[in-house]
Amino acid sequence: MPDSPPPAVRGEAFGPWLGRQLRRAGMSQADLATEVGKTRAAVSAWITGRAEPRDETKARIAEILGTDLASVVTRTIDVPTGRPVRWHHRPAHADGGREYGNAAAFAFDADLSVLAREATQNSLDERHDERSPVRVHYTLHELDGAHLDAFLAALRWDELSPHYEEASRGDQKVSRSLRSALEELAQERRLRLLRVDDYNAAGLTGPEYSDGRFAAVVRRQLDSHKVTGGRAGGSYGLGKATLWATSRFGLVLINSTLSEPHEGHTAGRVVGRLDLPWHELDGEAYAGPAWLGEPDTEPDHEGVSRSWWADEDTLRSLHLGRAGDEPGTSFLIVGAYDASGDAESLQEMHDKLVRSLADGFWAAMIGGRSAGPLLEARVTTLRNGEVYIPEQQVDPHTHHPALSRALQAYLDGDTVDELTAAEQVARADVPLVVTPLKGQGRPRDRGREHLAVLLLTPADDNDAQINRVVCMRGNRMTITEQRPRDLPLGAASFQAVLLAGYATGRDGEDVALAEAFLRASEPPEHDRWDRTEELTTAYQRGALARLKEFRSAIDKTVRSLVGKREIARKDGPAVLRELLKLDTGAGAGGGRRAQSFPTVRNVEARIDDRGAWHVTVHLRLPDADDPWVLAPVAKFDVRSGGRPSVDWELLVGSETCRAENGTIIVEPGVRAAVFRGVTDPASHPVQGGYARLAVDVPKARGGAA
């Protein structure tokens, strides 16, 4: 059966379309009435929608406006008027107020990882067709020579340059940054662009100035305007500022394909926004923000630059062309950079984007039998229009294999209650009590219980970070990581995922309440669940205590799952008996009662460039009459055979313990201690990255305690 043709774009109503064309052409209703030989009342009826002219009159209107009859009948394009696209700079405030930069841009670091997190989160929140994933494409593009000159001409750099020069003369942070960027551009004659495209997203719909997605992004600050039924990852309206913060020139160009028509159009809605500090030029003072667009003809916004419907040539010259007609938005960051200093070359920037997308959204890229992926992501790097680093699809299974395996098993319904094999995923419920909103609920009502889902699986051999719980809600963006406390000594390393709210894949009142509660507990960075102004002002007393109970419940659930891996015996497995055995000190002087044993609260590890493992071990110790003398042993947990020991290159204590002759000594009465060790690469049987490190902390032979 042949494919049906795509639905035709519905044209704009005749009255609003005609009124706008008259304003664009500088004609009044009286002028049109005279030209077509009709009364002013008749033209007014057309404009207000009370009547519509006959076809022969429409033909005459087309002639007057300098277009064809089809344009008047379909009303899907505006009549060309020759009004030039230009930059409009907002005049300074009449009361003398000044802003030396966009404060919202300072809410986040100008870091590519932050940009990837915030921009991709916004794309996820605007998913259009729930049956398909949002597709995001990050394209780095370096320009120099003739390619740079052509782009700057299309950008109307000559119009901007005087404003940049004046804005860069100040002593404020933004002015100094601009001065540096301008000097570098003049010396190196090179410019980096970063385009963020999303597809299957809603696009910047809505009117130019009133409420809607377009105005929220282009015209306003702190306007989130998320239409997601309470599932949005963002809630502050600050994330979009990272786009401008990642531009050395505070400049972003936008091209949007709309999911619903505006003014009879869907494709090619283009606008540019520039954020400069307050400055003066030729005796005029300017507030700072500026917009690239077509001069508006609306009486209330006369001369303000508004978005325009760009043709393919214009899109190509501004590097804003999109692939196909699927709804979504392209943001072009002019002068893209990473202020952290971690990524300076194109390769480093490319790699950081890939890594950041994988770290923040690996879970959103996983699909299973019960639900498909929410997101697809890729990164490409160009130089002067040619591929410099080929397109790289972000694969969550490559970057986070164990975590991906855990979520995949949940979506496929393949979880177990207890781990008995290396590739299994254990599932358990974790209760979260949602405090009632103020003014709701009965007195002393603790709230509604929501069961979050904890998934735990053995860590992968190459995991740089282990023994962590990655927590998320909503669209499965990573919110925070939790390091469970008081893990039993000798427990195998693991990876765990905590799904709360809509991330569980469930619906219901408790799910919606939990989603809103956790979102209210997140700061603008959306990187933890903790005290916020919204949480304390919107929810009854006890909300923070419920969050602490939730974190404790996560730790308890993890301990129960990793503990189930050991054979249940009264005196424990032999390896742990030896590891944790106490010297009771029985002898002629009588015996001392056996005490409880040290436990590992947390282990942090990394591998350096030499292949040496750096470990930090946090211990909790019971009270004791004598010092604890412990002998940490590092072993390589290889895939087959025994676990060969490796030497310590360095072993140091902290303020609560000391290292002596390869042992860690903790004085009586100390209840918590931390020691650090570095393995000797010369003693490694294989490269450090090829094996998992196991650290045993037994009592030293002949030691006290």
N, C-alpha and C positions, 0 to 999 in steps of 0.2 A: 504494500500500500504506500503510495507516495506521501512524503511529508507534507503537512498542511503549511501554507505560507504563514509567516509571522503576522500577528495582528497589527493593523495599521495604527499609527499614533493618532490619538484623537486630537483634533484641532481645538484651539482656544475658542471660547464663546465670541461671537461676532462683536458685541459691544465693547468689552475690554480690549480686544485686539485692535479695533478701529481707533479707540481713544488713545492707545499707546502710540499707534502709527502717526496720528495727527501731532501728538506732542513731539515725537522724534523728528517729524518734518517741520516743526515750528508753525503749524497751521492751527487756526481756531475752528470751532464748529461753524461759526459764521462764514469763514473763508470757504470751507467745504460746501456749505449750503449754496453759496453763490456759484461755485464751480460746477456743481451737479444740477443746478436749477431747482433746488428744493428749498422748503422753508427751514428756518433754524429749529423749529419744533420737530420737524421730521428727523433731522440729524440728531437732535437730543434724544429722541425715542430710540434711534439705532444704538446710541452710546449706552443708554441705560438698560437696553435689552427688552424694551417694550414692543419693539418692532424690528424688522429686518428688510433691507431694500430688495427690490427685484433684481433678477440676474443682469438686466441691461444696465441698471444703476451701479451694480457691483463692477461691471466692466468699465464704466466711466470712472469709478473710484480708483480702480487699478491703474487706469491711464493717468489720473491726477497724481497718484503716489509714485508713479514711475516703475510699476511692476506689472505682472501678468495676472489674468483673471484667476488662474489656478491658485496663486498665492492668497488671493482674497477669499476664495472658496474654502481652501483647506486650512488656512491660518495656522500653519505649523512653523512658519519662519517669519521674521520681521523684515520689513521693507528696507533695503539699503538706503542709508541717509548720508553717508560720508562723515558721520560724527566720529572723530578719531579716538582710538583707545589711548588713554593717557593715565598718568599718575595723579591722584588727588590726595593732597596732604591735609590732614585735619588741622584747622586753625587752632592756635593756643586758646586756653580757657580764658573767658572774659574776666574771671575773678583773679587772674594772676597765678592760679595753681599750675604746678609743673610736675611732670613725671620724667625721671631720668632713666627710663627703661620700663619694660613690662614686668611688673612684680611677679606675675604668675610664672614667668620663665625661670625665676629663681627658686621655685618650689622643688625643682628637681635638678640634678646634675646634668650638664650638657654632655652626656655619655651615650654612646651608641647602644649599649645594653638597655639603658633606661628608655631611649627612644623606641627600640624594638618592642619592649614590654608595653609601653603606653599606647603606641600607635596600633600594634596588633590587637591589644585588648579592645580598643575602640572599634576596630574592624569586626571582631568577634561579636561585639555587642550589637552591631548593625546587620547581622546576617539576615538576608532577605528571604531566601527559599530554605525553610528548615529541613528539607529533604536532602540538601547538598551542602558540602563544606564551603566556608569562606576561603578564597584563595588569595594569598598575599604574596607579592613579588617585590623584593628590595633590589633596586638596580643602582649600583655605584657607577658614576660616569665622570671621567677626568677629561677636561677640555684644555687645549692650548692652540696656539697659532690661529689659522683661519677659522677653525671651529669655534674657538673662544670668541673671536671678533664677531662672528655671525650671531652667536647667542646673545652677547651683550647688546648688539644692535636691536635684536628682537625684543629684548628686555627694556629697551629705551634707557640704557644706562646713562646717556648724556643728560637725561632729565633728572636722574637720581644723583649723579655725581656731586653737584653742588650741595645738595642736602647732606650727603654722606660727609663731605669735607667739613661742613659747619658742625654737624652732630659729633664729629670725632675730635673737636677741639677742646671739649670739656675735660675735667679731671675725674669724673665719675667712672665707675667700673666699665659700664657699657661703652662710654666714649673711648676709653683706653683700648678696649678690645677691638672696636671699629678701626681705630688708628692703626693697630697692628695688622688687621686684615687688609686694609687698603694698601699699606706699604708692601705687604707680601704679594698682593695681586699685581702691583706695579712692577715689582722687581722680578718675580718669577713668571708672570704672564701665564698663569695656570689656575684653573678653577675646578673644584670638585662639586658635582651634583649628586644628590641621593634622592631617587624617586621611590616613593612607597605607593604601590598600586594595590587596591583590593577589588575583588570581583565577587559577585553574589552578595553584595552589601547594598544597603538602601540608597546610597548616594546622598548628596547634599540637597535634599528636597526642601520645599517651603519657600516663602516669600523672601524678598531681598532684605527687609528690615524687621518684619514682625516675627512672631514665634515660629520656630521651625529649625530643622537641622542646619540649613545654610547659615542663618543668622547666628546660631549658637556657636558655630565654628569660626565664621569669618568676621562677625561683627561684635561678639560679646566675650566676656570673661566670666568664669565661674558659672556657666550655664551648661549643664550636662546634657539635658534634653534627650535622655535615653528612652526609647519606646520599645521596651523588651519584657514587659510584664513582670518586673521585679527581678530579672535574671542578670542584669548588667553587672559587669565587673567593675566599671568605673562609676563614680557617683558624685565627684567633686567638680567636674568640668575643668580640671586643671591639666589633664593628660595631653590635650592638644597643644599646650604651650611648649612641650618638648620638641615639637617640630621646629618652632622658631628658635628655641634655645640651642638646637644643634646646628643652626646656620650662623656662620661667622658674621654674616651681614644682616641677620634678623629678617630674612626674606624667604617667603614660601609662595610658590605658584600652585594653583589648584585647577584641576579639570575633573568635572564630575558628570557621570552618566546616571540619570535619575531613574528610580524605580517607579515614579509616577510623574506625569508631565507637569511642567510649569511653563506658563505662557505658551502652551502648545508644543513645547520642546522636551526632549529627554536627553539628548547627547550634546556634549561639548559646552557645558556651562563652566566658563573660565573666569577666574578672578585671581588677583595677586594681593597679598598683604605684606606690608613692611612695618616692623616695629623699630623705631628710632627713639632716642631720647629727645626731650625738648630742645629746640634750637631756633636760631634766627637766620634769615636769609633775605638779603636785599630789603631790610627794614621791616620784614614781616616775621612774626613769631608763630611757630608751629608746635603743636602738642607732641608730635612724634609719629603716631600711626599714619600710614598712607595705604591707598588701595589702587591697584591697576585695574582699569575697566573702562567702560563706555560712560560718558557723562550722562547722568540721569536727567530726565525731563519732567519727572513728577514735581509738582509745585513745592511739596514739602522737602524735597531732596535735590533741588535744582543744582546741577553742576557736580554733585557727588559721584565718584566713580562707582558704578554698579557692575555686576557680572554681565558678561556678554556671551553670545552663542558663537563660538569660534569655528572657522572653517579648517579643513585638514592642513592647509599650508601653514596657517598660524600655529596650529598645534605642533606641527613638525618643527617649526623654527624655535618654539619654546620648549622642545623636548617633553611635550605633554601628551603625545599620541597614545591612545589606548588600543588594546587588541580586542576587536569585536565590539558588540553593543550591549554586553552584559552590564547591569547596573553596578556602580561602585565609584570610587574616587581615587584620583592620583594626586599625591602631594609631592611637589618638587622642591627639595631643600637646596637653596643656592649657597654655595660655600660650606658644604657639609664637613664636619670635623668631629673628633672625639676629644673632649676637653680633659679627660682623665690622663691622657698621654700614653695609654695602653696600646693605641692603634694609630700609627702615623702613616704607614705605607698602605697602598691599596690592598695588598694581600692581607695585612693585619686587620684592616677595616672589614674586609670581606669575611675573614675567619671569625671576627668578633660578632658580626651580625648572625652568622650561622649558629655559633655557639649560644648566643643570647636567645635566639628563637627556640633552639632546642631546650635550653634550660627553663625558659618561662612557659613554653606551650607544648612540651612533649605529650602531655596527657590529652590535650585538645586534638592532637594529630592521630590518636589511637581510635580505631573502629573495631567493632565486634559484631556478633550475631544479634545482640539486642539493640545496638546503636552504632551508627556510622561515625566517622571522624567529623569533628566540627571545623577543622582547619587544615589547610595545606599551605606550606611555606617554601619559598625558594629564594636564592640570592644569585645575582649575576653582576659581573664587573666589566665595564667597557672603557676604552680609551679612544676618544675622537670617533665614536660610532662603531668601532670594531671591538669584537669580543677580546677581552684581556684575561679574564678568569671565567671559564665556562659556567653555565648555570648549574647550581648545586641545590638539589632538592633536600630539604631538611628531613632526615629520617630519625624518628624518635628511638627506634630499636637499635640504631647504631650508637647514638649518644648516651642513652639511658636504658640499656637492655633489661636489667632486672626490674626497674620501675615499670617499663613498658610491658614486660611479661605479666606483672601483677595486675595492671589495669586491663590488659587484654583478657586475662582469665576471668576477671569480674564481668566484663562485657559479654563474654562467651558463656558464662555460667559454669566455669570449670574450676571454681575454688573448692578448697577442702577445709575441714575444721581443725586438722592437725597435720603438721608437716612430717612426712615420712620419706620424701625424696627431694633431690636437689632442685628440680624444676617446678615443684609444686608452689601453689599460692594459698596461704591460709587466710580465711576471712573471719572477722569478728565484728560485732556491733559495739559502738562506743556511745554512751548516752550524753546528750547535751541538753541541759534544761534551759529553755528560753524564758527569760524574765518578762513579765507582762509590761506593756507600754504604760506610761503614767496615765492615770485616769481609767485604766482598764483592769479587769481581774478583781478578785475578791481580796480582802485584807489577808495578809500572811500567805498569799498564794505564791508558791515558788515559781510557777510557770508551767509551760508545756514541754514535755520531753520529746526530743527528736533523736533518732538513732542514726548517728553517722556510721560510715563503713570504714573499717581498717583492713587493709590488705598487706600481708607480709610474705616475703619470699627471700631465699638465700641471696646474698650479694653476688654480683658477678666478679670474676677473677680480676678484671681490669678496673673496677670501680675505685676512683680516687677518694670518694667519700662514702662511708658506710655507717651503719647503725643510726639511721636517721628516718624520720617520718616526714614525708612531703605532704603538706596540707593544702587543700583547695576546696572551692565551692563553685557555684554558678557555671560558667563556661569552661571549667577545668583549667584555669590559669593557676600556676603555682603561686600561692600566697606566702607561705612561710615554711621553714623547716624546723622540726623539733628534735632535739637529741634526748632520747629517753634516759631517765636517771635510774640508778641502782640496778643496772643489768647484772645478772649473775656472772661471776667469773667463769671463763671457759665457754660462754655462749657463742655459738657460731655467728659470724657477721651477717647482716641482713639489710634489706631495703624495704621500706614500708610506705604506703600511700594512705592518706586519710581523706575520704570523700564526705563532704557535708553539704547540706542544702540541696540545690538542684544538681550538684555534681554526682549525687547518688543515682541519678536517672529516674528518681521517683517524683510523683506529684502528691499533693495533699496539703492540708493546713499546716501540719508540723514542719513540712519541708519549706513552705513559704515563710513561716515565722523564723525558722533557723537561718534561712538565706538573708533575710532583712537584718536579723540580729548580728550576724557575723559581719555583714557589710558595714553596719553602723560602728563596729569595733575596729575598723581598718582606717589608718591615716591616709592622706592623699597618695602615698606611695603604694598602698595596698600590699604591704609586705609583712604584716603581722596582725594578730588578733589581740587587742589590748585596750587600755583605757583611751577613749576619745571623748571629745566634747559632745558629739552626737549621742554616744552611748549613755553618758551620765545624765544628759538633759532629756532624752526621749524615753528612757527605760526606768522602771522602778528601782529602788535601792536593792542591791544584791547582784546587779548585772555583772560587775567585775568579779565577784566571788564565783558566779556560775562559769565564767571563762576559766578561772583558775582550776575549778573542779573538772572542767572539760580537759584541760591539759594534763591534769593528774590522772584522769581516767584513760587518756591515750597511753601514758607511760605504763599504767597498770596492765592494760590490755596487751601491750607489746611484751611485757615481762611474762604474762601468762602464755603467750604464743611461743616465745623462744624457750620458755621452760618446758613446754610439752615435748621438746625434741629430746630430752634426756629420759632414760629409763627410770621409772619411779621405784627407787629403792630407799630404804630407811637411811642408810649411811652413804648414799650417792654412788655414782660410777667410780670405778677405780682411779681413773685419771684425775677426777676432781677430788677424791679422797686424799690423794698424794699432794695435789695442788694446794688444798686448803687445810691439810692436817695441822693440828696444833701440838706443840710439845707441852704435855701436861706438867712436866717437871716433877713427876713422881719419884720419890727417893726416900732417903732416910729421914729427911725433914718433913715428910708428909707431902701430899699432893695438893696442887692448886686446881680449882675447878676449871674445866674447859670453857673457853669463852667463844662468842660468835666470831665470825671471820670477816676480813676485809672484803669489800665488794667494789667493783668498778662502776663508777657512775657514768663515765663517758670516756671515749677514746677518739682523739682527733689525729688524722694522719695525712701526709702528703709525700710525694716523691720529688726530689730536686733534680737538677739537670744531670747530676752524676749518676743518678739511679739510687741514691741513698734514701732510705725511708726516715722521715721525721715524725715521731709520735709524741703525743701529749696524753698522759693517762691521769684521769681524775679518780681518786680513791675515797671511799667512805670507810672509816675504821671504827670498830667498837672500842669502848673504854678498856684499858689494859693496865696492869701494874708494871709491866716491863716494856721496853721499846719493841716495836715491830721491826724485824730485820727481814727484808724481802729481797729476793734475787730475780729481777726481771729477766726473762729469756725471750729473745726474738727468734721466730721460726718462720720458714717459708712454707705456706700451705699450698703445695703444688698439686696438680691434678692427679698424679699417681705416685705410689711409693710413700715413704715416710715424710716427716716434716723436718728437714735439716735445719739445725740451728745456725744462726749467723751472729757475728760479733758486733758488739756495740763500739762505735767510734767515739761516742760521747754519751755520757749519762749524767744528768744533773738533777738536783732536787729543787725545791722552791723554799719559800719562807717557812713552811711547815714540815719540811723533811730535808735530809741531806744525803748525798751520794758518797759512799766510801768503798773503794775496792770492788766495784761492780755490784754493790748492794744499795738498797734504799733503806734508810733508817728513819723511823718515825717515833718520836719520843712519846712516853706515856701521856695520856690525856688529850692528845691531838685526835680530832674526829674526822678531819678531811685533809687530804694531801694531794699534791700534784707533782709528778716528775716528768721529765722530758728525756727522750733518747734519740740518737741518730745512729743508724746502722752503718757498718763499714762496707762499702761496695766491693772491696777486695775479697771479702769473705762470702759474697753472694754466689751460690751455685748457678743461678741464672740471673738475667737482668731484672732489676727491681720491678719493672712494670709487667713482667711476665708471670708473677706469682703474687698471691695474696699474703699479707703479713699477719701472723698470729703472735700475740704477745701474752705470755704466761707470767703470772706474778706469784710464784710459790714462796714459801718461807725459806730463807737461806739455811743451808745445812749447818747445824750447830748454833744457829742464831737464837737469841732470846725470843720471848713471846710465844 
